[in-house]
Amino acid sequence: MRIAFREEKLYKWLAFAAFAAGIAIRVVVYLQNRNLMIDEANVARNIYERGFVKLWSPLTYEQYAPPLWLWLVKASTLLINMGEQALRLSALLAGIASLILLYLILQQLNILRSAWYALVLFASGYIYIRYGTELKQYMTDVFVALALILAALRIRITDTKPAKFFLLWAVAGSIAVWLSMPSVFILAGVGSYYLLSYHQESSLKQAWPIIIAGTVWVIQFALYYLLILKDQANSSYLQNFHEKYFLNILPTSLKELYRDINLLEHILGDASGFTFLAKAMHTVLIAWSCWLLLKKERTLFLLIVFPLILVLMAAAANQFTLISRVVLFMMPILLILIAMGLDKLLQLKEWFLKLPVLAACTICIVNVQAFRFFTTPMESEQITDGMAFCNNHHIAGNAIYIHSGAVPPFIYYTTIHPDKQKWQTLANAHRLHWDTDYAAIAQSSPKPCAFIFTSIYEADLQKINNILQQNLKETDKIEKQGCYTYIYTGK
């Protein structure tokens, strides 16, 4: 009994340490204040150019985001400013709150022996840290998904008056629909969870609160789809861009089968680690947990696993992409399933059986390595490094050429950012298009001149540089992650 108590205390302290480290790394990366990347800059432009009402209409610059999330970001900018940290504040808060919610769910499910492991993976995973400090809605999706699951676990049909039950879920579901696009999958799980709970209580006739609340959700999602999502979801641009992230539900060749496997494998890798050990162990734990839930806890199966099945079905119908950032909301659910399976193993009494499991968990944690951002800044597309480089070389704005992928952040830093005056000498730089004729520019550009690139494939960058060097001589350059800047003079 004493050993069990000491073991329980150890697991509790490990969970607390993971929670604290997760908050700390997010705050540190947030304060590093990396540049906005292309998609973030385009979201910022929408926020800057629109009032609250217009944020309920489809966005421009190939951006897609739920209106209530846009309202949160807009409110932050009005209260603070249009700087990076104000724009990313909602992501930071959602990331920290999600850590809390994940622990509370694990506690509610009584799987505290393994809570520490799920929390460490969530606290230190690169994808969770990145989108917990980035101007995109994906960490809010995680927060909403976990909040809905926790609410379903805590709001019991036997302990809540029908009218109150309906009101709680009508409001919660309505907010979720307009705050997080993929919340519809989680709400489907919530509705199914309650319907089966009513059935098990032999009171299916009394299920009207969740049926009416679900109808409210469906009506609102239909409005959301018709008013905002329909044209975007079916656009040729999106269909082409996400084609490789759709599932082949019935693969007709080994190539299609391998693509499906690689796609799912990549999601699992982002969620919990890319090493062979991590993917193998976590796949077994997830499959085992799903089997146990289906066999013994079917209500929980509907709440936790059914939304994942619906996502895969939507991806097979080319209606939902499995690109990692879009399915980020699924990943903590995978961590819950991993924790469930691990908890069963840690219930073994024999320490010699537990030790290999704990050793494997430790190896998986060490291999994540995302805590390196405590000392090494996380960077994406540092366009301001290129702009400062041009300033240091006294290159006039009309002699600077901004690659099409760098145009959105360039616009943000020269026309929107609170410190935009710092870059006014560059504001009249040439903003290039994707089909720009670089050979013509090389022949007619002032000398010296500069070219700034971000959000570009290495092969495309090399191709452009080869064209430029046929007419220009490179005199200086910086090449770092996400930003490439070259100074040229005449030959």
N, C-alpha and C positions, 0 to 999 in steps of 0.2 A: 504494500500500500504506500509505504514511504517512497519507494523507488518510483512508483507510478506518479506520485505527487511531484517529485523532483523533475521527472521527465516532462510532465505537463507544464511545469513552471518554465523549463528550458524552452519548450516550443513557444510559449507565450512571449518570452523575452526575444526570441529570434524573430517572431512576427513584429514585435514593436521595433526592433532594430531595422528590419526591412522597410517598415512604414516610414521611420524617421529618415533613412537613407534615400528613399524614394522622393520624399518631399524636398530634401536638401539638394539632390541632383537636379531636380526640376527648377528650383529657385536659382541655382548657380547658372544653369544653361540659359534661363530666362534673362538673368542679369548680364550675361555675356553679350546679349543684344546683337545677334548676328543680323546681317542685311535681310531685307525681304527678298524672297525669290520671286520668280515670274508670276506664279499663281497668286501668291500673297499680295504682290503689288497690284494685280488686277482686281482682287477683292477690295483692297484699300481704295482704288480709284472709284469703284461702285459706292463704297461707303461715303467717300468725300463728295461725290457728285450728286447724291440722292438724299432726299429727306426720308422720314420714317414711312410715309405712305408709299412712295415709289419703290421702297425696298420689298414691297409685296408683289412686284411684277418681275418677270424674268430678267436676270442680270445680263449685262453686256460683257464683252471681252472674254467670251467662252467660260464664264464662271457659273456655278450652280451651288446654291446654298439656301437653307430654310430661312424664312423671314424672321422668326423670333430670334434665331441666332444672330442674324444681321442686326436686329434691334439691340441686342446685348453689346455687340461691338460698336455700333453707332453711339450708344449711351456712354461707353467708355471713352470714346474720342471727344464727346462733348464735355464730359467731366474732366478730362485730362488734356489730351491733345491728339494729333494725328501721328505721333511717334510710334516706333515699333512696339515698345512695351505696352502702351495703351491698347494698341490693336490686338496684342497677343494675351492680354490679361484674362479674357474669358477662357482661353485654352489652358492657361496655367491653373486657374481656379478649378476648372473641370477635371484636370489631371489629378490634382491633389484630392478633390472630393471623391474621385473614382477609386483612389487607394482606400479611402475610408469605407466606401460602399462595398468594395470587394471583401474587405475584412469582415464587415457586418454580415454579408451573405454567407461567408464561410462559417461564421459564428452561429448564424441562424440554422444552418444545415448541420451544425455540430461536427464539423471536420477540422477542429483546431489543431490536431496533431500535425497536419500538413499545410495549415494556413500560411505558415512562414515561407514555404517553398513557392506557393502561388504568388505571394506578395513580393518575394525577391525577384521572381521572373518579371512581374509587372513593374516593379520599381526600377529595374535595371535594363529592361529591354529597350533597344535603340528606338524602335518605332513608337513606343509609348512616350519616351522622353521627347522625341522630335515633335510629335503632334500635340504633346502637352505644352509646347512652347512655340507653336506656329499658328499663323493666321489662317486657319482652316477649321471647319466644323467637326472634324473627325473625332476629336477627344470629347466633344460635347455629345456625339453619338454614343460613345462609351458610357459617359455619365448617365444619359437617359436610359440606356439599356439596363445598366446595373440598378438604377433607381426603380425602374418598373419591376424588375425581378424581386428586389428586396421588398417593395410594397406588396407584391402578391404573396410573398412568404409571410408577411406580418398582418395583412388584412384578411382575417379569416371569415368565411361566410357564416360560421356558427356563432361568432362573437360580435358581429356587426349588424345593426338594424338595416333592413333592405333599402330604405330611402337614403340613409347615410352612405351605404355601400355604393348605391348608384351614383350619388353626387360625387363621392370621392373619385370613382373611376371615370366618370364622365369628364370631370375637370382634368384629372391627371392624364388621361388618354388624349384629350383635346390639346393640351399643352405639348405633349410628346409629339403629336403629329406635325405641328407647326414648328417645333424646335429641332426635330431630328428626322430626316427622311427615312432611314431604315427602321425607325421605331415601329413601323407597321408590322414588321416580322415579330418583334417582341410582344406587341399587343395581341397578335394572333396566338402566341403561346400563352399569354395571360388569360385570354378568353377561353381557350381550350382547357387550361388548367382548372379554371373555376367551373366550367361545365361538367368536367369529369368529377370534380369534388362534389357538386350538387348531386350527380348521379350516384356516387358512392354513399351519400347521405340519404339516398332514396327520396330526394326532394327536388327532382328535376323540374317539377311544375312551379317551384318557387325561384327558378333561375332567371326570372324577368329582369332583376337589376343588371346583371352582366350582359344579358341579351340586348337590352335597350342601350346600355352604355356602349356595347360593341357596335350597335347600329349608328350611334352618334360618331364613333370613330370612323366607321366606313364612309359615312356621308362626307365628313370633313376631308378624309384622304382623297375621296373622289373629286371634291372641289379643288384640293391642292393639285391633284394630277391634271385636271382639265385646265386650270388657270395658269399653272406654272410649269409642271413637269412634262406634259404631253409632247410639246414641240421639241423640247430639249432631249427627252429620252429617245425619241425616234429620229433625231437629226442624223443625217448621213455622217457628219463629222464624228459624233459620239459613237455611232455604230462601228465605224471604221477604226477609230482609236481603240475601242475596247474589245474588238473582235477576238483577239487572242486571249482575253480574260473571260470569255464565255465558256460554258461546259458543253461537251458533246455527250449528251445523256446516253446515247447508244453509239459509241465509237465504231466506225466502219473500217478502221485500219489501226495498226500498231502505233503509227505516228499520232493519231488522234488520242489513243489511249494513253500514250506516254505524255502527251501535252496535258491531259486532264490530271494525271498523277503528279506531274511537275508543278502544276498550278496549285493543287491542294497541298503538296509538300512545301511549297514556298510560303503559303499562308501559315502552316504549322511552324515553319522555321522562324518567320517573323514573330509569331506569338510566343514561342518558347525556346528558341535556339536552333541553329542550323547544323550542329554536329550530328554525325550518324547516331551517336549514343542518345542525344536529346530527342531526335526525331523517332528513333525506334522505341525508346522507353515511353515517350509521351503518347505515341500512337497506341501502344498496348494499353496504357492507363486510360486513355479516352475511350477506346473500344470496350474495355472492361466495365467502366463506369456506365456507359450507355446500356450495356447488356443488363447490369444490375438494376438500373432505373427502370428499364422496360419490363423486367421480370418482377420487381418488388415495389417500385414507387412510380407508377405510371403517371400520376399527376405531376410529379417532378420531371418526368421524362418530357411531358408536353410543355412544361414551363421552360425547361433549359435546353432540351435537344431539338424539339419540334421547330423552333425558329431557325436553327441551323439547317435543317432539312428544307425548309421553305426557301431559304436563301439559295441553296443549291438548285432547287427546282426553278427559281426565277432566273438564275444564271444559265440554266439549260434552255430556257425559253428566250434567251437574249434580252431579258428585261432588267437584269441586274449584273453589274460587273464584279468580278472577283479580284480586282486590283487591290493590293493589300491595304491601302489607306482607306478605301471605301468600305471594306469589311473589317475595319479595325474594331468595330463594336462587337464582332463575334469573338475576338481573341480572348478577352477576359473570361468569356463563357467556356472556352477551351481550357483555360487555366483552372476554372472551377471543376471541370471534369477530371483534369489531371490530379487536382488535390483530392477529389473523391477516391480515385483509385489508389493514390499514395497513402491516404489515410487508412485504408484497409490493410495495406502492407505494414504500416507502422503500428498496427494493433497486435502484430505478432509478439508473443511473449519472449521468444528466443532472440537474444541480442545478436547472436552470430548470423541470424537471418536478416536482421535489420541493418547490420553494418554495411553489407554490399549495396543495399538500397540507398542508404544515406551517403555512401561514397559516390555513387552514381549521380545523386542529386548535387553533391558538392562540385563534381567535375562539370556538370551542366551549367551551374551558376558561374564558375570561374571562366568558362568559355564564352559567356555572354559579353563580358568586358566593357559594357557601356558606362561603367563608373569612371572610365578614363576621362570623361568630360569634366570631372572635377578639376583636372589640371590641363587638359587639352581642349581648347574651345571647339564647340560644334559650329561648323561653317557650312553654308550651302552655296549661295551665289553672291560673293562679296564684291558687288559692282563698285562700291565706294573706294575699294582699294585701287581699282583701275582708274577711277576718276581722280583720286589723289595723285596717282602716278602721272597722269597727264598734267595736273596742276604743277607738280614738281618739275616737269620738263618744260613748263611755260608754253604748252600747246594751246593755241587759240581754239575757241569753241567751234568756229567754222572749219577747222582742220581736223575735227574729231568725228569719227564715224561709229555709230552705235549699231551693232548687229541686232537683227529683229528680235532675237530672244532676250536681249538686254534692254529693249525699249521700255517695257512696262516698269521695271524698277528704276530706270533712268528718269522716266516721267515722275514717278513717286518722289525720288530724292531731289529733283530740281523744281517741282511745282507744288508738292503736297507736304513734304516732311517739314517739321518745325524749324529745322536748320537749313532750309533750302537756300538761304542767302549764301551759304558756304560754297555753293556750286553754281552761282549765277554766271561766272565767266565761261561755264561749259554749257549753259542752258540752250544755246543756239546750235548745238552739235547736230549733225545729220542723223536722222532716225531712219534706218534702212528697213527695207521689206525683205520677205523671205526669198523673193526672186530678183534681188538686186544684182546688177551687172558689175561685179567687182573689178573686172578688167578695165572697164570704162572709168571707174573711180580712180584706179591706180594711175591711169594716164593723165587725168585732169585734176587730181587733188593738189592742194597747197603742199609745200614742203617746208618743214617737216609736217607729218600728219600722224594721227593715231587711230587705231581700231580697237574697240572694246567688245569683247564677246562674253556672254554668259548664256546658260541654258542651250548648249550646243553639243552635238555629238563630236567625239574626237576626230572621226573620219571626215566630217564636214568641215571642221576647223582646219585640218591639214590641207584639204582641197582648196579652201579659200586662201590660205597662206601661200600655197604654191602659185596661185594666180597672181597674188599681190607681188610676190618676189620676182616675177618676170619683168616688172617695171619699176620696183622700188627696192631700196636697200634697208634691211632691218638694222637699227642702231641700238635699240634697247627693248626689253620686254619683261613682263612678269607673267608667270604661269603658276597659278595655284588653284586649288580645288574650286571649281565653279566660276573662276574669273581669269580671263586671258586678255592681256593688253599688250599691244605692239606699237613701237614708235618706228616710223619709216622716214627716210629721206630719199631724194632722187638718186638714181644710179650715176 
